[in-house]
């Protein structure tokens, strides 16, 4: 029996302290955005699409896969 290697589904992990979903789109804090080191995930950060949250501060849009932990 041979084992096939499957590509790892890369996702960022977000929580309520570093992300918000606004109109179906995920926005992450700039601190979370600069901490993303994997090139595939970093390319999915849209630095031009920004939002400001009163408690979380400046946020940028993220269009890749993610896991949102509550």
C-alpha positions as a Markdown table, in Angstrom:
| # | Residue | x | y | z |
|---|---|---|---|---|
| 1 | Unk | 0.0 | 0.0 | 0.0 |
| 2 | Unk | 1.4 | 3.3 | -1.0 |
| 3 | Unk | 0.7 | 6.6 | 0.7 |
| 4 | Unk | 0.1 | 9.6 | -1.6 |
| 5 | Unk | 1.3 | 13.0 | -0.5 |
| 6 | Unk | -1.4 | 15.6 | -0.5 |
| 7 | Unk | -0.6 | 19.3 | -0.5 |
| 8 | Unk | -1.1 | 21.0 | 2.8 |
| 9 | Unk | -4.1 | 23.3 | 2.8 |
| 10 | Unk | -2.5 | 26.5 | 4.2 |
| 11 | Unk | -4.7 | 28.8 | 6.2 |
| 12 | Unk | -4.2 | 31.6 | 8.7 |
| 13 | Unk | -5.6 | 31.3 | 12.1 |
| 14 | Unk | -7.7 | 34.3 | 13.2 |
| 15 | Unk | -9.6 | 35.1 | 16.4 |
| 16 | Unk | -12.0 | 37.9 | 17.5 |
| 17 | Unk | -9.0 | 39.9 | 18.8 |
| 18 | Unk | -7.2 | 40.2 | 15.5 |
| 19 | Unk | -9.9 | 40.0 | 12.8 |
| 20 | Unk | -13.4 | 41.0 | 11.8 |
| 21 | Unk | -15.7 | 39.8 | 9.0 |
| 22 | Unk | -17.3 | 42.8 | 7.3 |
| 23 | Unk | -19.9 | 42.1 | 4.6 |
| 24 | Unk | -18.6 | 38.6 | 4.1 |
| 25 | Unk | -14.9 | 39.7 | 3.7 |
| 26 | Unk | -12.2 | 39.0 | 6.3 |
| 27 | Unk | -10.3 | 42.0 | 7.6 |
| 28 | Unk | -7.2 | 41.3 | 9.8 |
| 29 | Unk | -5.2 | 43.8 | 11.9 |
| 30 | Unk | -2.0 | 45.2 | 10.4 |
| 31 | Unk | 0.0 | 43.5 | 13.2 |
| 32 | Unk | -1.5 | 40.1 | 12.1 |
| 33 | Unk | -0.8 | 40.9 | 8.4 |
| 34 | Unk | 2.9 | 41.7 | 8.9 |
| 35 | Unk | 3.3 | 38.5 | 11.0 |
| 36 | Unk | 2.2 | 36.3 | 8.1 |
| 37 | Unk | 5.5 | 34.8 | 6.8 |
| 38 | Unk | 4.3 | 32.2 | 4.3 |
| 39 | Unk | 4.6 | 33.7 | 0.8 |
| 40 | Unk | 1.4 | 32.1 | -0.5 |
| 41 | Unk | -0.6 | 33.5 | 2.3 |
| 42 | Unk | 1.1 | 36.9 | 2.3 |
| 43 | Unk | 0.2 | 37.4 | -1.4 |
| 44 | Unk | -3.5 | 37.2 | -0.5 |
| 45 | Unk | -3.3 | 40.3 | 1.8 |
| 46 | Unk | -4.8 | 43.3 | 0.0 |
| 47 | Unk | -3.0 | 46.3 | 1.4 |
| 48 | Unk | -5.1 | 48.8 | -0.6 |
| 49 | Unk | -8.4 | 47.7 | 0.8 |
| 50 | Unk | -8.4 | 49.0 | 4.4 |
| 51 | Unk | -10.8 | 49.5 | 7.2 |
| 52 | Unk | -10.6 | 51.2 | 10.6 |
| 53 | Unk | -12.1 | 49.6 | 13.7 |
| 54 | Unk | -12.5 | 51.7 | 16.9 |
| 55 | Unk | -10.9 | 49.1 | 19.2 |
| 56 | Unk | -8.8 | 47.0 | 16.8 |
| 57 | Unk | -7.4 | 49.9 | 14.8 |
| 58 | Unk | -6.2 | 49.7 | 11.1 |
| 59 | Unk | -7.2 | 46.5 | 9.3 |
| 60 | Unk | -6.5 | 45.2 | 5.8 |
| 61 | Unk | -8.5 | 42.8 | 3.7 |
| 62 | Unk | -7.5 | 39.1 | 3.4 |
| 63 | Unk | -8.9 | 36.9 | 0.5 |
| 64 | Unk | -7.3 | 33.5 | 1.3 |
| 65 | Unk | -8.4 | 30.6 | 3.3 |
| 66 | Unk | -8.6 | 31.0 | 7.1 |
| 67 | Unk | -9.8 | 29.4 | 10.3 |
| 68 | Unk | -11.6 | 31.7 | 12.7 |
| 69 | Unk | -11.4 | 30.6 | 16.3 |
| 70 | Unk | -13.9 | 32.0 | 18.7 |
